[in-house]
Amino acid sequence: MRGFFIVFLTTCLTLFPHPLHGGVPYTGSITPGFEGTQMNYINNNGIFLESNSSAFGFGFVTTPASVTLFTLSIVHKPTSRLIWSANRASPVSNSDKLQFQDNGTVVLRTEGGSEVWRLDDANKNASRMELRDSGNLVVVSGDGASIWESFDHPTDTLITNQAFKEGMKLTSNPSSSNMSYSLEIKSGDMVLSVDSSTPQTYWSMGNDRGRIIEQNGVVTSSSLLGNSWRFFDEKQSLLWQFVYSDNKDDNATWIAVLGNNGVISFSNLGSGVSAADSSTKIPSDQCATPEPCGSYFTCSGSKVCGCVSGLSRVRSDCKSGIDTSLCNNKKDNNASSRVELVNAGDGVDYFALGFASPFSKKASLDSCKEFCSSNCSCLGLFFRNSSGDCFLFDWIGSFKASGSGGSGLVSYIKVATNGLGGGDNGEEEDGKHFPYIVIIVLATVFIIGKLLEIVDGKMKNVDVDDERVQRAMKTALWCIQEDMHLRPSMSKVVQMLEGVFHVVQPPSSSTLGSRLYSSFCKSISEEGGGTSSGPSDCNSENYLSAVFRHTNKQKKKKREKQEAMRMRMFFSVLLASMLIFFPDLLLCLVPYNGSISPGFEGSQVDYINNYGIFLESINKDFGFGFITTPDDVTLFTLSIVHRSSSRLIWSANRASPVSNSDKLQFQDNGNVVLRGEGGGGGPEVWRLDNSGKSASRIELRDSGNLVVVSGDGASIWESFEHPTDTLITNQVLKEGMELTSNASSTSNMTYSLEIKSGDMFLSVNSLTPQVYWSMRSDRGRIIDKYGGVVTSSSLLGNSWMFFDDKQSFVMAVFDFIRNLGSGVFAADTLAKIPTDQCATPEPCSPYYLCSVSKACQCVSGLSSDCKTGIDTSPCKKTNDNAALSVKLVNAGDSVDYFALGFASPFPKKTNLDSCKEFCNTNCSCLGLFFQNSSGDCFLFDWIGSFKSSGRGGSGFVSYIKVATNDYGDGKHFPYIVIIITVLAAVFIICVLIFEAFRIHRRVKARLLASQETTHRLLIENVDWEMEEEEGVDIVNDARVGRAMKTAFWCIQEDMHLRPSMSKVVQMLEGVFPVLQPPSSSTLDPNRYTRLELRSISEESDCRTSSSAFHSELSGPR
């Protein structure tokens, strides 16, 4: 046994070294193979790795919200302040596990196996994970190089000596309103912003009065050093300082934390048990953050909060009553709300106004209000009287009191005035139904009456006993049943009348039927034709015959002219009913000209003879309707089309085409809704929310512009302001608008055209958009005015003209093309933008090289299939690329890339090895370009087509990340060791099981032998004692037979058949009858009886035993 336990302990040490370490944290580092949960280290508060100085710990830390949930975090142990967290948005339980896998990947998994967080360091030769005395968690390779550092991926905290660089971001935990705040360095400054739908900046270091300027320059990084926050340029020259404490101890450890209130606070970790907080805050003004008070409240003085005066007069709850996701939710309930712009009051300022760009300049207040009213995402506006600047915001935080001097701004808030679906509407709707119901009832009664007269007149020569007549009358009685579920369908009625379907006797529950029967019975009895047996007989066959005989006697003698008059009256009523209830049906297949009004609704099938077009411009050049998609003739987009050329100008739902029965509705409240099949209850595909704006019509103008117009003729919404992939003459493309192409066929990528930063750009919408053309860099532009900032453009004549905010002409390009498709302007002229066919993202497939005349070939560094083998989304948690072996492959000489003229380098002034390391350690990097002359390193997370740079070369070295299946260089060794170890463990376990089985058999044999001896002695002694001493007739005595049967019940092989001891006593005493035991037992009862009788009859010595083995009697009862 000692040998067994020694082998078992050795196996555990070999296969499972870490569990023997449970509860005791590692110091300095952990190695691949480590795995642990919070429960494993519960005695150390979940910390499984400590820095050498024990100042910092890495492990599972309890969340503030729940003591049963944990984040994988770095914590300063003396003060319990969190420095960094891996999974703060997805906390785990105490049984979820962190694994440092043998391939270097670090994974946090739930107990069920799903990934919560991952560091993909596979095949980067990761040898250990270190927690350094600086608080930095570092994954280190075998040669000591850093693969990944927590300092490069901060959460909401910065610590002394941690470099905060351009491209990094601090993000706070969500606030009580679920808003988060961000700190980042961009455009040479450090800024704080609230992460609303459109982020709103509220502080910058460049504007802070506490900033100390050392020299001018462009800030690219910063660090907490000593008692100040220091800012550096790309050469690490000190530019600014911000002093946050009077403590000048250079050895002190400080942290800067971005709180969920949007304020940065500073704390000294070196002051003992608790962190000493500095009184310095960023921003210093408590009312200068987005939410010092609630949304729509005004903050003044020392954070005194009160509802903004204009809103409090309209709504007592100080809420706008408008959902902040007004323009994103297809099932939005705000459509039924009436909204208006309410003046917020005097002396009101807003935190973002010092950093926001105006939506429009040199505008009027009325224009500014119109911009906000017609923009469904606008929730508030600010207008500066002095400059005419108009600011629109899609999220409103707290306002700020501007003091006695005033802010020079006029502010308005969009407010819902009647909540959601006001009560008046319901009463109005109920009232609208009454006249229609009355008209329907009267028309139906009139038509039925006329039909009965016509039928009666035609039946004068028909025998009432005719089976066809009875079948028709029964069918009619079925059709007037009160319960509509009993009424047959029209197809079933036809079958019943034709005799295809048997007509059973209808029930007599119909009120109309009962009245008809009663009147017929009464008329028959009055004529003496017989006596009625009562209403119950009015549905019988005899009664029906009597009815028809009565009808035959009442032959109507009316002229053919009267019959014709009845027919004319019938069709007149039918036509009048259709005019009243279905006016649009009479217009079916005829498109409207110029405009449609509220109440319109139509589908493609309604206007199929007009190719789905239901609205035409007055000059009939343009049409608006359901247009077949190129991919599927059964699907349609709601589009504007140039009718003579069939070119699409604009589409409402190109990403979600509909069927021919889906319907467009221009509702009475002004909303325009495209719904899926099912009418009012169908799902919304597209919506224009114009409720409360007095929309009176939709016009399709001769310019191709679709306009929703109010009652006073003002424009509420225009398709020209929401372009898709096409611009047309006189249409203005402004800053803030965007053209987006359909997805490309090769990679499913889309392309965008937009005006920003005073220029117009084309970009591919990859994970990080890549610009590939700008108007300023185009050789075809003609500059009319130098120094102008482009804010809008239009197609005029034969040129594309560009204007500044004063509509001054800045530049133009001639021979423009109109339709944006697949990243290239494709139309009827020879001019293209870009002019170089190889200068677009995908002139060839990704990773192919485009050369003169668009000749495509695979880039030389790749294999024959010209694929990298890496998914384009390699950083997703569900991705399988973690198991891939990857390497960087040289793309070859003279290779250029379309985005290099516009992209910003990841780092500057570096070397090729560092650039390759940056790409290797960045899981989203799929390729790099390194410029030898400047040391600039460019990383890309999506790769399109390459471009041949010609003989002169591009001056770049390019590498592509490729998946390989090469696991050489000893990579198989650890797997072989594991396999051998597992096999050895299995062999040892098998040996142990075999030995345990042998021991069990020896013990069982000894037990059986003992039981045999006992049974033999009992049978031999008891039988003879019963015969010799008590004179018992063993053969014939009933007691002996009962005892023997009981004995056989007790030795049944199936232990469930064996009786309990109390039952055995009752059986032996005769209280309980003993049945014949089954003969399935190995020891046959008949055989046993014969053996015993033979032994007694031979009167041999009392030691004579039967030939049956007594071991067969043993076993549990």
Disulfide bonds with the S-S distance in Angstrom:
Cys287-Cys299 1.92
Cys293-Cys305 1.79
Cys307-Cys318 2.09
Cys327-Cys376 2.07
Cys368-Cys390 2.01
Cys372-Cys378 2.06
Cys521-Cys538 2.42
Cys838-Cys850 1.95
Cys844-Cys856 1.81
Cys858-Cys866 2.24
Cys875-Cys923 2.11
Cys915-Cys937 1.95
Cys919-Cys925 2.06
